[in-house]
């Protein structure tokens, strides 16, 4: 009897361990994404299905390559894009209709006109699509509430879901910056670091994804490219996403070589106690590679942060000592 109980315990422990191993991490590992395209009868798509596919999966600066570059290979997505699914309804002309989009998406997925094998998009075998990106053919203005970019109605279908208009704010390309921005807010609780531009404070500027870097990497981007080539996430955000582990410098060093973050370089952390108090700094090197190519300058970036999470203060240390 004792032997039988031991076997049951070991079996329970084994099953429990497997369940723990399969705990879903939204932006870690190798995962699958299904991109569902919806075309309103009064908003004809300005991009083809193949152009959307290239933007999400194939281009050298695709959404997939953004995740791979930022995570240094810790998170990779692959998948397919559907054809444009024509809807028998009109876009109401507003900037936020997540429930309408979700209901339309559910109807199309139920009908499954392309006979999609949904199990191919379930890498952890939990009965749900890993990532469902629903892109509809409307062009809208950005800046609306986070709830506009996903819907609870799709939670039973996909572990993570994203809703995006085909173009935003007059751009002519898929706004992957906004998809990333609101995905990070929804699934990781990240805060925005826009600052208050109307008062001359630009937060972290265009150096970070959760700041003006959502738009792009410099302030002279063309209207058509808005949201298409976003900046990297901040070092602290990458640490929270488990994409990087800063190396703590505990003693004075000379000739420390910091290599480009875009090609696998490390993030360094140092602690400093001065007359004004205690400071933590994160150091990274931004090069002309990948998604950082468009920055107006390249080299060492020093981040000053307080506290231990992404909601704490995170500032770029400016060479002139300002905080604008």
C-alpha positions as CSV (number, residue, x, y, z in Angstrom):
1,X,0.0,0.0,0.0
2,X,2.8,2.4,0.9
3,X,4.5,1.6,-2.4
4,X,1.3,2.3,-4.3
5,X,0.9,5.7,-2.5
6,X,4.5,6.6,-3.4
7,X,3.8,5.8,-7.1
8,X,0.7,8.0,-7.0
9,X,2.7,10.9,-5.4
10,X,5.4,10.6,-8.0
11,X,2.9,10.6,-10.8
12,X,1.1,13.7,-9.4
13,X,4.5,15.4,-9.0
14,X,5.4,14.6,-12.6
15,X,2.1,16.0,-13.9
16,X,2.4,19.1,-11.7
17,X,5.9,19.7,-13.0
18,X,4.8,19.4,-16.6
19,X,2.0,21.9,-15.9
20,X,4.5,24.4,-14.4
21,X,6.8,23.9,-17.3
22,X,3.9,24.8,-19.7
23,X,3.1,28.1,-17.8
24,X,2.4,30.6,-20.6
25,X,4.9,33.4,-21.0
26,X,3.4,35.9,-23.6
27,X,6.8,37.0,-25.0
28,X,9.2,34.2,-24.4
29,X,10.2,31.1,-26.4
30,X,9.2,30.1,-29.9
31,X,5.5,30.8,-30.5
32,X,3.0,31.0,-33.3
33,X,1.0,33.9,-34.6
34,X,-2.1,33.9,-36.8
35,X,-2.8,37.2,-38.5
36,X,-6.5,37.6,-39.4
37,X,-7.3,40.2,-42.0
38,X,-10.8,41.8,-42.0
39,X,-12.0,44.1,-44.8
40,X,-15.0,46.4,-44.2
41,X,-17.3,47.0,-47.1
42,X,-16.6,50.8,-47.0
43,X,-12.9,50.6,-46.3
44,X,-10.9,48.8,-49.0
45,X,-7.5,47.6,-47.9
46,X,-4.6,49.7,-49.1
47,X,-2.1,46.9,-48.6
48,X,-2.2,43.3,-49.9
49,X,-2.2,40.2,-47.7
50,X,1.4,39.5,-48.9
51,X,2.5,43.0,-47.9
52,X,1.1,42.5,-44.4
53,X,2.7,39.1,-44.2
54,X,6.1,40.6,-45.1
55,X,5.7,43.3,-42.5
56,X,4.8,40.9,-39.7
57,X,7.1,37.9,-40.6
58,X,9.4,38.3,-43.5
59,X,11.0,41.7,-43.9
60,X,14.4,42.4,-42.4
61,X,12.7,44.9,-40.1
62,X,9.5,42.9,-39.5
63,X,7.6,42.5,-36.3
64,X,9.2,39.0,-36.0
65,X,12.7,40.4,-36.4
66,X,11.9,43.2,-33.9
67,X,11.1,40.6,-31.3
68,X,14.1,38.5,-32.2
69,X,16.5,41.5,-32.1
70,X,15.1,43.0,-28.9
71,X,15.0,39.7,-27.0
72,X,18.4,38.5,-28.4
73,X,16.7,35.3,-29.6
74,X,14.7,34.7,-26.4
75,X,11.3,35.3,-28.2
76,X,10.5,34.3,-31.8
77,X,7.3,34.3,-33.6
78,X,6.3,32.6,-36.9
79,X,3.0,32.1,-38.6
80,X,0.8,33.0,-41.5
81,X,-1.5,35.8,-42.7
82,X,-4.9,35.1,-44.0
83,X,-6.4,36.5,-47.2
84,X,-8.6,39.6,-46.7
85,X,-11.9,38.4,-45.4
86,X,-14.7,40.6,-46.8
87,X,-17.3,41.7,-44.2
88,X,-20.9,42.5,-44.9
89,X,-20.8,45.6,-42.7
90,X,-19.3,49.0,-42.7
91,X,-16.7,50.6,-40.4
92,X,-18.6,53.2,-38.4
93,X,-15.8,55.8,-38.9
94,X,-14.7,55.9,-35.2
95,X,-11.3,55.3,-33.8
96,X,-12.1,52.6,-31.3
97,X,-14.5,49.7,-31.9
98,X,-12.8,46.7,-30.3
99,X,-16.0,44.7,-29.7
100,X,-17.2,45.2,-33.2
101,X,-13.8,44.0,-34.5
102,X,-13.7,41.0,-32.1
103,X,-17.2,39.9,-33.0
104,X,-16.3,40.0,-36.7
105,X,-13.1,38.1,-36.0
106,X,-15.0,35.4,-34.1
107,X,-17.5,35.0,-36.9
108,X,-14.8,34.6,-39.5
109,X,-12.8,32.1,-37.4
110,X,-16.0,30.1,-36.8
111,X,-16.7,29.9,-40.5
112,X,-13.0,29.2,-41.2
113,X,-13.2,29.8,-44.9
114,X,-9.5,28.9,-45.4
115,X,-9.7,25.7,-43.4
116,X,-7.0,26.9,-41.0
117,X,-5.6,24.2,-38.7
118,X,-5.7,26.1,-35.4
119,X,-3.6,23.5,-33.6
120,X,-0.7,24.6,-35.7
121,X,-0.8,27.9,-33.8
122,X,-0.9,26.3,-30.3
123,X,2.7,25.7,-29.4
124,X,2.1,24.9,-25.7
125,X,-0.9,22.7,-26.5
126,X,-3.4,24.5,-24.2
127,X,-6.2,24.6,-26.7
128,X,-5.7,28.3,-27.6
129,X,-3.9,30.2,-30.4
130,X,-0.6,31.6,-29.0
131,X,-1.0,35.0,-30.6
132,X,-3.9,36.3,-32.6
133,X,-3.3,39.6,-34.5
134,X,-6.5,41.0,-36.0
135,X,-5.9,43.7,-38.6
136,X,-8.9,45.5,-40.1
137,X,-8.9,47.6,-43.2
138,X,-9.8,51.0,-41.6
139,X,-7.5,53.9,-41.2
140,X,-7.8,55.5,-37.7
141,X,-6.2,58.1,-35.5
142,X,-3.9,56.7,-32.8
143,X,-3.7,57.6,-29.1
144,X,-6.9,56.0,-28.0
145,X,-7.3,53.9,-24.8
146,X,-5.4,50.6,-24.4
147,X,-8.7,48.7,-24.5
148,X,-9.0,49.6,-28.2
149,X,-6.2,47.3,-29.1
150,X,-7.5,44.0,-27.7
151,X,-10.7,42.5,-26.6
152,X,-11.8,40.2,-23.8
153,X,-14.1,38.5,-26.3
154,X,-11.0,36.9,-27.9
155,X,-9.5,35.6,-24.6
156,X,-11.1,32.2,-25.0
157,X,-9.6,31.8,-28.5
158,X,-6.1,33.2,-28.0
159,X,-3.7,33.6,-25.1
160,X,-2.7,37.0,-26.4
161,X,-4.7,39.0,-28.9
162,X,-4.0,42.3,-30.6
163,X,-6.4,44.5,-32.6
164,X,-5.0,47.0,-35.1
165,X,-6.2,49.2,-37.9
166,X,-4.3,48.7,-41.1
167,X,-2.9,52.2,-41.0
168,X,-3.0,55.0,-38.4
169,X,-2.5,58.7,-38.2
170,X,-2.1,59.1,-41.9
171,X,0.6,56.5,-42.2
172,X,0.6,54.0,-45.1
173,X,2.1,50.9,-43.3
174,X,1.1,48.5,-40.6
175,X,1.7,50.3,-37.3
176,X,3.7,47.7,-35.5
177,X,4.9,50.3,-32.9
178,X,1.3,50.6,-31.6
179,X,0.8,46.9,-31.6
180,X,4.0,46.5,-29.5
181,X,3.1,49.5,-27.2
182,X,-0.3,48.3,-26.2
183,X,0.8,44.6,-26.1
184,X,3.4,45.6,-23.5
185,X,0.8,47.6,-21.5
186,X,-1.8,44.9,-21.5
187,X,0.3,41.8,-20.9
188,X,3.1,43.3,-18.8
189,X,1.6,46.4,-17.2
190,X,4.2,48.7,-18.6
191,X,3.8,52.4,-18.3
192,X,4.2,55.0,-21.0
193,X,7.1,57.5,-20.9
194,X,6.0,60.1,-23.3
195,X,6.6,62.9,-20.8
196,X,4.7,66.1,-21.4
197,X,5.7,67.5,-24.8
198,X,3.4,70.5,-24.5
199,X,5.5,71.6,-21.5
200,X,8.9,70.8,-23.2
201,X,9.4,67.5,-21.5
202,X,9.7,64.6,-23.9
203,X,10.2,61.7,-21.4
204,X,12.6,59.2,-22.8
205,X,12.3,60.7,-26.2
206,X,12.6,58.4,-29.2
207,X,15.1,56.1,-27.4
208,X,12.5,53.8,-25.9
209,X,9.6,51.8,-27.2
210,X,7.2,53.0,-24.4
211,X,8.0,56.6,-25.2
212,X,8.1,58.6,-28.5
213,X,10.0,55.6,-29.8
214,X,6.6,54.1,-30.6
215,X,6.5,56.4,-33.6
216,X,10.0,55.7,-34.7
217,X,13.7,56.5,-34.0
218,X,14.0,60.1,-35.0
219,X,11.7,63.2,-35.3
220,X,12.0,63.5,-39.1
221,X,10.3,60.3,-40.0
222,X,8.0,60.6,-43.0
223,X,4.3,60.4,-42.4
224,X,4.0,57.2,-44.3
225,X,6.5,55.5,-41.9
226,X,4.8,56.5,-38.7
227,X,4.8,53.5,-36.2
228,X,6.5,51.3,-38.7
229,X,10.1,51.2,-37.4
230,X,9.9,51.6,-33.6
231,X,12.8,52.0,-31.2
232,X,14.1,49.3,-28.9
233,X,12.6,48.7,-25.5
234,X,14.5,50.3,-22.5
235,X,17.1,48.0,-20.8
236,X,14.9,47.8,-17.6
237,X,11.9,46.7,-19.7
238,X,14.0,44.0,-21.4
239,X,15.1,42.7,-18.0
240,X,11.4,42.5,-16.9
241,X,10.5,40.7,-20.1
242,X,13.3,38.2,-19.3
243,X,15.0,39.1,-22.5
244,X,18.2,40.3,-20.8
245,X,20.0,40.2,-17.5
246,X,22.1,43.2,-16.7
247,X,25.6,42.5,-15.6
248,X,26.3,44.2,-12.3
249,X,29.6,46.1,-12.1
250,X,30.8,45.9,-8.5
251,X,34.2,47.4,-8.8
252,X,36.1,50.0,-10.8
253,X,36.9,48.8,-14.3
254,X,39.0,50.2,-17.2
255,X,38.7,49.3,-20.8
256,X,35.2,47.9,-20.4
257,X,34.0,46.9,-23.9
258,X,30.2,47.4,-24.4
259,X,29.1,45.8,-27.6
260,X,26.0,46.8,-29.7
261,X,22.7,45.7,-28.1
262,X,21.2,45.0,-31.6
263,X,23.6,42.2,-32.2
264,X,23.7,40.5,-28.8
265,X,25.6,43.0,-26.7
266,X,25.2,43.0,-22.9
267,X,23.5,45.6,-20.6
268,X,25.6,46.7,-17.7
269,X,24.3,48.0,-14.3
270,X,26.2,50.1,-11.9
271,X,25.3,51.6,-8.5
272,X,26.5,55.0,-7.4
273,X,26.2,56.9,-4.1
274,X,26.7,60.7,-4.4
275,X,25.9,63.8,-2.5
276,X,22.4,63.9,-3.8
277,X,21.6,60.3,-2.9
278,X,21.8,56.8,-4.4
279,X,21.6,56.1,-8.1
280,X,21.3,53.1,-10.3
281,X,22.5,53.3,-13.9
282,X,22.0,50.9,-16.8
283,X,24.4,51.1,-19.8
284,X,23.9,49.9,-23.3
285,X,25.4,50.6,-26.7
286,X,23.1,51.5,-29.6
287,X,24.6,51.0,-33.0
288,X,23.6,51.6,-36.6
289,X,22.3,48.1,-36.9
290,X,18.7,46.8,-37.2
291,X,15.9,48.9,-35.7
292,X,18.4,51.4,-34.3
293,X,19.7,52.5,-37.6
294,X,17.5,55.5,-37.9
295,X,18.5,57.1,-34.6
296,X,20.2,60.5,-35.2
297,X,23.2,59.4,-33.1
298,X,24.8,56.1,-32.0
299,X,26.9,55.1,-29.1
300,X,26.6,54.7,-25.3
301,X,23.3,55.4,-23.6
302,X,23.2,55.7,-19.8
303,X,19.8,55.2,-18.1
304,X,19.1,56.5,-14.7
305,X,16.4,54.5,-12.9
306,X,14.9,54.4,-9.4
307,X,13.2,51.4,-8.0
308,X,13.0,47.9,-9.2
309,X,10.3,47.8,-11.9
310,X,9.2,49.4,-15.1
311,X,6.8,51.8,-13.4
312,X,9.7,53.5,-11.5
313,X,11.6,56.5,-12.9
314,X,13.5,55.7,-16.1
315,X,15.4,58.6,-17.7
316,X,18.1,58.9,-20.3
317,X,21.0,60.7,-18.8
318,X,21.6,63.7,-21.1
319,X,25.0,65.0,-21.8
320,X,24.0,68.6,-21.0
321,X,22.6,67.6,-17.6
322,X,19.0,68.6,-18.6
323,X,16.0,66.4,-18.1
324,X,13.9,67.3,-21.0
